Amino acid sequence: MTTITERPGDASPVSRPAARRQAAARAGQARTSARLNVLAVLLVLAGCGSLAPQPKNPDAPVPGQFAHAQPHDAAGRPSAAQDAAGNPASTAAAHPVAADIGWKEFFVSPALQQLIQIALDNNRNLRLAALNVERTQAQYRIQRADRLPSVNAAFGLERQPSVLTGEQTSTLSLGLGVTQYELDFFGRVKNLTDAALASYMATEEAQRTAQINLVAGVANAYLGLQSLDEQLALTRATLKTREESQKLTHLQYRNGAASDLDVKQADSLVYTARTTLAQLQRQRDTAYDALVLLLGQQPPAELLSVDTHENHVELEEVPAGLPSDLLTRRPDIRQAELQLRSAEANIGAARAAFFPRITLTATAGMGSSQLDDLFNHGKFIWTINPAAVLPIFDYGRNRANLDVARVDQKIAITNYEKAIQTAFSEVSDALANRRGLIEQLDAQKSLVKTEGERLELANLRYRSGVSSYFDVLDAQRSHFTAQQSLISARAEQRQNLVELYKVLGGGWK
């Protein structure tokens, strides 16, 4: 007889199978826990890395100060505001810059405000800019969704013959799964998302630029029409006066009181006025068509009436200071900066393509051989399938994509520098023109006054018989020309204020 001696700690023969089952269960639980822990770590680490260069704007290739920057009063003349050191006080510190002044605050004319609002509601170019914003926004949402796993529901039916019996067996499954979710260790997806976000924000700035150009365009067209209407009214009045003088001269010629030269001079002045009237009417029709194009419809007739109150467009003071203090508020410069950010992010995505792309496919659900037992007695099933793909031979595709991204960055840098240079030049020119137009307008007012006094003296001398009628006609011609120039100078000054407001980034609020 064989005697079995049990030792402390030894399992009995009866309990050994159960112990093995318990050990296997504990090992399975440990493996499941380890896999879940690995999955959690992978999900946490995904998207933590980035190979994009550090965002940095290049130095502005422009002088540190506007050459013609000087504080101005409401009339546009240099102000005497000074700081403690005796230098002109910065208007940016005392007054809001143009970018912070809404167009309704800048353009005080109710008629002009209504025209601008009509343009904002109907202009096709502005509408196209808004649609581009919507499109890039949708693209950004698509790209952003790639950073999160997509969870899908799946129902499956599998039928296969048994190897031993040949009978068909069926397996039903129902569950949720994540398919080909990229674990973004090297920031490829993140950088693509950042690039899409920057592009979306750039289109928003482009829309603001389009609005600024539209507001300024409507204002300049309106001021141009006002100037042409004023010149037309002046020309019609002048033509009427010259026609009366022509009749008088012809009557005097028939009575022997005027010479043939006097008649020819009177006729010449009438024909000149008629020619000028026709030219101005043609220019007015062209300017009107341009305004219709900007508005997207016919403007209300009452808004373009000659009797409309004179529009006083003014900017309280010209902001002075460093270009970076002013030009960075322009939407087109912000657009160029955002395009640079997008190009930098694309470099990071191109660099990440050299590293392995790690994807994860996972499913979890219930399985059963019978549909009725799927929810009652089905077994819980799950799978986790990570995969890594490392490019080896791509025939230079990734290298070429990286080269393209780097060249795109250089192009974006150049465009950014060009945008700053263009903005600086536009502001500097507007400031210089403003100073010259102020002086020109003052001189032209004095000239109109002088020519008016000369015309009165010429008429007085002619009625007194001291001078000929030729002096009167010459004085009339000079006075008419001076009045026309005054109207043009006034319109140019107002349009210069509009231009200055635009180039400083005003008009999108």
PELINDA-V819163 format. One record per residue. N is the residue number from 1. OMEGA is omega as a letter, one per 30 degrees, with the letter a starting at -180 (* if undefined). D_LAST is the distance of its C-alpha to the last C-alpha in whole Angstrom. Layout:
((N & OMEGA & D_LAST) (N & OMEGA & D_LAST))
This chain:
((1 & a & 105) (2 & a & 102) (3 & l & 100) (4 & a & 97) (5 & l & 96) (6 & l & 92) (7 & l & 90) (8 & l & 88) (9 & l & 84) (10 & l & 86) (11 & l & 84) (12 & l & 87) (13 & a & 88) (14 & a & 86) (15 & a & 83) (16 & l & 82) (17 & l & 80) (18 & l & 78) (19 & l & 77) (20 & l & 76) (21 & l & 74) (22 & l & 72) (23 & l & 72) (24 & l & 70) (25 & l & 68) (26 & l & 67) (27 & l & 67) (28 & l & 64) (29 & l & 62) (30 & l & 62) (31 & l & 61) (32 & l & 58) (33 & l & 57) (34 & l & 57) (35 & l & 55) (36 & l & 52) (37 & l & 52) (38 & l & 51) (39 & l & 49) (40 & l & 47) (41 & l & 47) (42 & l & 46) (43 & l & 43) (44 & a & 42) (45 & a & 42) (46 & l & 40) (47 & a & 37) (48 & a & 38) (49 & l & 38) (50 & l & 36) (51 & l & 37) (52 & l & 34) (53 & l & 34) (54 & l & 32) (55 & l & 28) (56 & l & 28) (57 & l & 26) (58 & l & 28) (59 & a & 28) (60 & a & 26) (61 & a & 29) (62 & l & 27) (63 & a & 29) (64 & a & 27) (65 & l & 26) (66 & a & 25) (67 & a & 28) (68 & a & 26) (69 & l & 24) (70 & l & 25) (71 & l & 23) (72 & l & 23) (73 & a & 23) (74 & l & 21) (75 & l & 24) (76 & a & 23) (77 & l & 26) (78 & l & 27) (79 & a & 27) (80 & a & 30) (81 & a & 28) (82 & l & 30) (83 & a & 30) (84 & a & 34) (85 & a & 35) (86 & l & 35) (87 & l & 32) (88 & a & 29) (89 & a & 26) (90 & l & 23) (91 & l & 20) (92 & l & 18) (93 & a & 20) (94 & a & 20) (95 & l & 17) (96 & l & 13) (97 & a & 13) (98 & a & 10) (99 & a & 8) (100 & l & 8) (101 & l & 7) (102 & a & 5) (103 & l & 6) (104 & l & 9) (105 & a & 10) (106 & l & 11) (107 & a & 12) (108 & a & 15) (109 & l & 17) (110 & l & 17) (111 & l & 18) (112 & l & 16) (113 & l & 13) (114 & l & 15) (115 & l & 16) (116 & l & 12) (117 & l & 12) (118 & l & 15) (119 & l & 14) (120 & a & 12) (121 & a & 14) (122 & a & 17) (123 & a & 17) (124 & l & 19) (125 & l & 18) (126 & l & 14) (127 & l & 16) (128 & l & 19) (129 & l & 16) (130 & l & 15) (131 & l & 19) (132 & l & 19) (133 & l & 17) (134 & a & 19) (135 & l & 22) (136 & l & 22) (137 & l & 21) (138 & l & 24) (139 & l & 26) (140 & l & 25) (141 & l & 26) (142 & a & 30) (143 & l & 30) (144 & l & 29) (145 & l & 32) (146 & l & 35) (147 & a & 34) (148 & a & 36) (149 & l & 39) (150 & a & 40) (151 & a & 42) (152 & l & 44) (153 & a & 47) (154 & l & 50) (155 & a & 54) (156 & l & 57) (157 & a & 60) (158 & l & 63) (159 & l & 66) (160 & a & 69) (161 & l & 73) (162 & l & 74) (163 & a & 76) (164 & a & 79) (165 & a & 80) (166 & l & 78) (167 & l & 76) (168 & l & 73) (169 & a & 70) (170 & l & 67) (171 & l & 64) (172 & l & 61) (173 & l & 58) (174 & a & 55) (175 & l & 52) (176 & a & 48) (177 & l & 48) (178 & a & 45) (179 & l & 46) (180 & l & 45) (181 & a & 42) (182 & l & 42) (183 & a & 42) (184 & a & 40) (185 & a & 42) (186 & l & 40) (187 & a & 37) (188 & a & 37) (189 & l & 35) (190 & a & 33) (191 & l & 32) (192 & l & 31) (193 & l & 29) (194 & l & 27) (195 & l & 27) (196 & l & 25) (197 & l & 23) (198 & l & 22) (199 & l & 22) (200 & l & 19) (201 & l & 17) (202 & l & 17) (203 & l & 17) (204 & l & 13) (205 & l & 12) (206 & l & 14) (207 & l & 12) (208 & l & 9) (209 & l & 11) (210 & l & 12) (211 & l & 9) (212 & l & 9) (213 & l & 13) (214 & l & 13) (215 & l & 10) (216 & l & 13) (217 & l & 16) (218 & l & 15) (219 & l & 15) (220 & l & 18) (221 & l & 20) (222 & l & 20) (223 & l & 21) (224 & l & 24) (225 & l & 25) (226 & l & 25) (227 & l & 27) (228 & l & 29) (229 & l & 30) (230 & l & 31) (231 & l & 33) (232 & l & 35) (233 & l & 36) (234 & a & 37) (235 & l & 39) (236 & l & 40) (237 & l & 42) (238 & l & 43) (239 & l & 45) (240 & l & 46) (241 & a & 48) (242 & l & 49) (243 & l & 51) (244 & l & 52) (245 & l & 54) (246 & l & 55) (247 & l & 57) (248 & a & 58) (249 & l & 59) (250 & l & 61) (251 & l & 63) (252 & l & 64) (253 & l & 65) (254 & l & 67) (255 & l & 69) (256 & a & 69) (257 & l & 67) (258 & a & 64) (259 & l & 65) (260 & l & 64) (261 & l & 61) (262 & l & 60) (263 & a & 59) (264 & l & 58) (265 & l & 55) (266 & l & 54) (267 & a & 54) (268 & l & 52) (269 & l & 49) (270 & a & 49) (271 & l & 49) (272 & l & 46) (273 & l & 44) (274 & l & 44) (275 & l & 43) (276 & l & 40) (277 & l & 39) (278 & l & 40) (279 & l & 38) (280 & l & 35) (281 & l & 35) (282 & l & 35) (283 & l & 32) (284 & l & 30) (285 & l & 31) (286 & l & 29) (287 & l & 26) (288 & l & 26) (289 & l & 27) (290 & l & 24) (291 & l & 21) (292 & l & 23) (293 & l & 22) (294 & a & 18) (295 & a & 18) (296 & l & 21) (297 & l & 23) (298 & l & 25) (299 & l & 23) (300 & a & 24) (301 & a & 27) (302 & l & 26) (303 & a & 23) (304 & a & 25) (305 & l & 28) (306 & a & 29) (307 & l & 29) (308 & a & 26) (309 & a & 25) (310 & a & 24) (311 & l & 20) (312 & l & 20) (313 & a & 17) (314 & l & 17) (315 & a & 15) (316 & l & 17) (317 & l & 18) (318 & l & 18) (319 & l & 18) (320 & l & 21) (321 & a & 22) (322 & l & 23) (323 & a & 21) (324 & l & 20) (325 & a & 19) (326 & a & 16) (327 & l & 16) (328 & l & 16) (329 & l & 12) (330 & a & 12) (331 & a & 12) (332 & l & 15) (333 & l & 17) (334 & l & 16) (335 & l & 17) (336 & l & 20) (337 & l & 21) (338 & l & 20) (339 & l & 23) (340 & l & 25) (341 & l & 25) (342 & l & 26) (343 & l & 29) (344 & l & 30) (345 & l & 30) (346 & l & 32) (347 & l & 34) (348 & l & 35) (349 & l & 36) (350 & l & 38) (351 & a & 40) (352 & l & 40) (353 & l & 42) (354 & a & 45) (355 & a & 46) (356 & l & 47) (357 & a & 45) (358 & l & 46) (359 & a & 46) (360 & l & 47) (361 & a & 49) (362 & l & 50) (363 & l & 51) (364 & a & 53) (365 & a & 54) (366 & l & 58) (367 & a & 61) (368 & l & 64) (369 & a & 66) (370 & a & 66) (371 & a & 63) (372 & a & 65) (373 & a & 65) (374 & a & 61) (375 & a & 60) (376 & a & 63) (377 & l & 65) (378 & l & 63) (379 & l & 62) (380 & a & 59) (381 & l & 58) (382 & l & 56) (383 & l & 55) (384 & a & 53) (385 & l & 53) (386 & l & 51) (387 & l & 51) (388 & l & 50) (389 & a & 50) (390 & l & 50) (391 & l & 50) (392 & l & 53) (393 & l & 53) (394 & l & 50) (395 & l & 51) (396 & a & 48) (397 & a & 46) (398 & l & 44) (399 & l & 45) (400 & l & 43) (401 & l & 40) (402 & l & 40) (403 & l & 40) (404 & l & 37) (405 & l & 35) (406 & l & 36) (407 & l & 35) (408 & l & 32) (409 & l & 31) (410 & l & 32) (411 & l & 30) (412 & l & 27) (413 & l & 28) (414 & l & 29) (415 & l & 25) (416 & l & 23) (417 & l & 26) (418 & l & 25) (419 & l & 21) (420 & l & 22) (421 & l & 24) (422 & l & 22) (423 & l & 19) (424 & l & 22) (425 & l & 24) (426 & l & 21) (427 & a & 20) (428 & l & 23) (429 & l & 24) (430 & l & 21) (431 & l & 23) (432 & l & 26) (433 & a & 26) (434 & a & 24) (435 & l & 27) (436 & a & 29) (437 & l & 28) (438 & l & 28) (439 & l & 32) (440 & a & 32) (441 & l & 31) (442 & l & 33) (443 & a & 36) (444 & l & 35) (445 & l & 35) (446 & l & 39) (447 & l & 40) (448 & l & 39) (449 & a & 41) (450 & l & 44) (451 & l & 44) (452 & l & 44) (453 & l & 47) (454 & l & 49) (455 & l & 49) (456 & l & 50) (457 & l & 53) (458 & l & 54) (459 & l & 54) (460 & a & 56) (461 & l & 59) (462 & l & 59) (463 & l & 60) (464 & l & 62) (465 & a & 64) (466 & a & 63) (467 & a & 61) (468 & l & 60) (469 & l & 58) (470 & l & 57) (471 & l & 55) (472 & a & 53) (473 & l & 52) (474 & l & 51) (475 & l & 49) (476 & l & 47) (477 & a & 46) (478 & l & 45) (479 & l & 43) (480 & l & 41) (481 & l & 40) (482 & l & 39) (483 & l & 37) (484 & a & 35) (485 & l & 34) (486 & l & 33) (487 & l & 30) (488 & a & 29) (489 & l & 29) (490 & l & 27) (491 & l & 25) (492 & l & 24) (493 & l & 23) (494 & l & 20) (495 & l & 20) (496 & l & 20) (497 & l & 17) (498 & l & 15) (499 & l & 16) (500 & l & 16) (501 & a & 12) (502 & a & 12) (503 & l & 14) (504 & l & 13) (505 & l & 10) (506 & l & 8) (507 & a & 6) (508 & l & 4) (509 & * & 0))
